[in-house]
Amino acid sequence: MPLQRKPQPNPNGKWPVTITYLRMTDGPRPQNITPPAEPHAIIRAEKPTVSFYRYLYDAVGRDWGWVDRKKLSDQELKNVIQHKDTEIFVLYVRGTPAGYAELNYRNYPAAVDLAYFGIMPEFIGLKIGPYFLNWAIEQAWYRDPDCVTVNTCTMDHPKALPLYQRFGYVPYEQREVEIDPIPDHD
């Protein structure tokens, strides 16, 4: 499937992308979200294998141009995902991985970063994204940090930024970057 939000190249052949950085400083806003009707579970992946993480990362991010973690060697990625300050949670629906959230506590107590969050394409539109995001935000606040951060960009799902804002995240910085075009995939 081709990238969902493929930007138009600028004159130098690069893709312009706007990154929005957000933070939440007052704790989560109460949300009235109905849990998925389907049987589901959220399980922490304790020291996930590199191959399992790459599967999650690609399944969630392939259509949105996620490439940063693909550039890491297996050892570099293992150092990130198995670090004591990284927690990875997988949402399962009917026993199948449906999405994941990665929390980074390296700057705790100043901040907890929702480093990666997403739902696999087959599960988008089933209203499980807001449910899982609410759960991930509550998990991030569990240790009572000063703030919880996240970022999104113009290549992400078009509802990502409004969804983060609905949950209480406030933009504090935007950055324009240019990236090399990402080839389409099957």
C-alpha positions in Angstrom: 0.0 0.0 0.0 1.4 3.5 -0.8 2.1 6.0 1.8 -1.2 7.5 3.1 0.0 11.1 3.3 2.7 11.4 0.5 3.8 15.0 0.4 4.6 16.8 -2.9 8.3 17.2 -3.4 9.8 20.6 -3.3 12.2 21.9 -6.1 15.2 20.1 -4.5 13.3 16.8 -4.6 12.8 16.6 -0.8 9.5 16.2 1.0 8.5 19.1 3.3 7.1 17.8 6.6 5.9 19.8 9.6 6.6 18.2 13.0 4.4 19.4 15.9 5.6 18.9 19.4 3.0 18.7 22.1 2.9 18.4 25.9 0.4 17.8 28.6 1.1 19.5 31.9 -2.1 19.1 33.9 -2.7 15.4 33.8 -5.1 13.6 31.6 -8.5 15.0 30.8 -11.2 12.6 31.8 -12.6 10.9 28.7 -15.8 9.0 28.4 -14.6 6.3 26.1 -16.3 2.9 25.6 -13.9 0.0 25.6 -13.8 -2.0 22.4 -16.7 -4.5 22.0 -14.2 -7.1 20.8 -12.2 -9.1 23.3 -9.0 -7.2 23.9 -6.0 -7.0 26.1 -3.1 -4.6 26.6 0.1 -6.4 27.5 3.6 -5.0 28.2 6.2 -6.5 26.0 9.0 -7.2 28.5 12.3 -7.0 26.7 10.7 -7.4 23.2 12.8 -9.1 20.6 14.1 -6.9 17.8 12.1 -8.9 15.2 8.9 -8.5 17.1 9.4 -4.8 17.5 10.3 -4.3 13.8 7.0 -6.1 13.0 5.0 -3.8 15.2 6.8 -0.7 13.9 6.4 -1.6 10.3 2.8 -2.8 10.7 1.7 0.4 12.4 4.0 2.9 10.6 4.5 1.6 7.1 1.6 3.6 5.6 2.7 6.8 7.4 6.3 6.8 6.4 7.9 5.7 9.7 11.5 5.1 8.9 13.6 6.3 11.8 13.8 3.0 13.6 14.4 1.1 10.4 17.7 3.0 10.0 19.0 1.5 13.3 21.1 -1.6 13.4 19.6 -4.6 15.4 22.0 -3.8 18.3 21.1 -0.1 18.3 17.4 -0.9 18.3 17.8 -3.5 21.0 19.5 -0.9 23.2 16.5 1.4 22.7 13.6 -1.0 23.1 15.2 -3.1 26.0 16.4 0.0 27.9 15.2 0.1 31.5 13.5 3.5 30.8 11.5 2.2 27.8 8.1 0.5 28.2 6.3 -1.0 25.2 2.6 -2.0 25.4 0.8 -4.0 22.7 -2.9 -3.8 22.2 -4.4 -7.1 21.2 -7.8 -7.5 19.7 -9.2 -11.0 19.4 -5.7 -12.3 20.2 -4.1 -10.3 17.3 -1.7 -7.4 17.7 -3.7 -4.2 16.8 -1.4 -1.4 17.8 1.3 -0.4 20.2 2.4 2.4 22.5 6.0 3.1 23.5 6.7 5.2 26.6 10.1 6.7 27.3 11.0 7.6 30.9 14.6 8.8 30.2 13.7 12.3 31.3 11.5 11.3 34.2 10.4 13.1 36.4 10.6 16.1 34.1 8.8 14.4 31.3 7.5 11.1 30.0 7.4 10.8 26.2 4.9 8.9 24.3 7.6 8.1 21.7 5.5 5.9 19.4 1.8 5.3 19.3 -0.3 3.8 16.5 -3.0 1.3 15.4 -2.5 -1.2 12.6 -4.3 -0.4 9.4 -6.8 -3.3 9.7 -8.0 -1.8 13.0 -8.2 1.8 12.1 -11.8 3.0 12.1 -13.0 0.7 14.8 -12.8 3.4 17.5 -10.0 1.6 19.4 -7.4 4.4 18.8 -9.0 6.8 21.3 -9.5 4.0 23.8 -5.8 2.9 23.6 -4.5 6.5 23.6 -6.5 7.2 26.7 -5.0 4.1 28.3 -1.4 5.0 27.2 -1.8 8.6 28.6 -3.1 7.3 31.9 -0.1 4.9 32.0 2.3 7.7 31.4 0.8 9.8 34.2 1.0 6.8 36.6 4.4 7.9 37.9 3.3 11.6 38.2 5.7 13.3 35.9 5.8 17.1 35.4 4.5 16.6 31.9 3.8 14.0 29.1 5.1 14.8 25.6 4.4 13.5 22.1 5.0 14.6 18.6 3.3 14.1 15.3 3.8 15.2 11.8 2.0 16.0 8.6 2.7 12.5 7.3 0.8 10.9 10.2 -2.9 10.0 10.2 -4.9 13.3 9.7 -6.7 12.7 12.9 -3.6 12.4 15.0 -3.0 16.0 15.9 -6.7 16.8 16.7 -6.9 13.6 18.8 -3.9 14.5 20.9 -5.3 17.9 21.4 -8.7 16.5 22.4 -6.9 14.5 25.1 -5.3 17.7 26.5 -2.0 17.9 24.7 -1.0 21.5 23.7 1.4 22.3 20.9 4.5 24.1 22.0 6.7 24.0 19.0 6.5 23.3 15.2 9.5 22.5 13.0 9.6 22.4 9.2 12.0 19.7 7.9 12.8 18.2 4.6 13.1 14.5 4.2 14.3 12.2 1.4 11.3 10.7 -0.5 10.2 7.3 0.9 9.6 4.7 -1.7 6.2 3.1 -1.9 5.8 -0.5 -0.9 3.5 -3.4 -1.7 
